[in-house]
Amino acid sequence: MRVAAGAAVALGLAACNPPPPRDVSYFVDHPDETTKLIAACTASGRSHECDNAQTAQARITAKARMERYRKGFE
């Protein structure tokens, strides 16, 4: 009986834990979602996931800039 109650409590607590924040590479691969999250973060505040999305946005922008620069030499 105690084991079943302990297992139920453990499962209940596990269900309450939020998922881990998505990393920068996820946001680089999903630029549309990155833009949406950055807009939501601006309205609601900062979190680790917001920081990752902003870092990814900077990388996406830098990559696009570098591609435009390289095309200038073609």
Summary of the structure (lengths in Angstrom):
residues: 74
radius of gyration: 19.8
end to end distance: 73.9
largest distance: 73.9
contacts: 163
relative contact order: 0.12
helix: 80%
strand: 0%
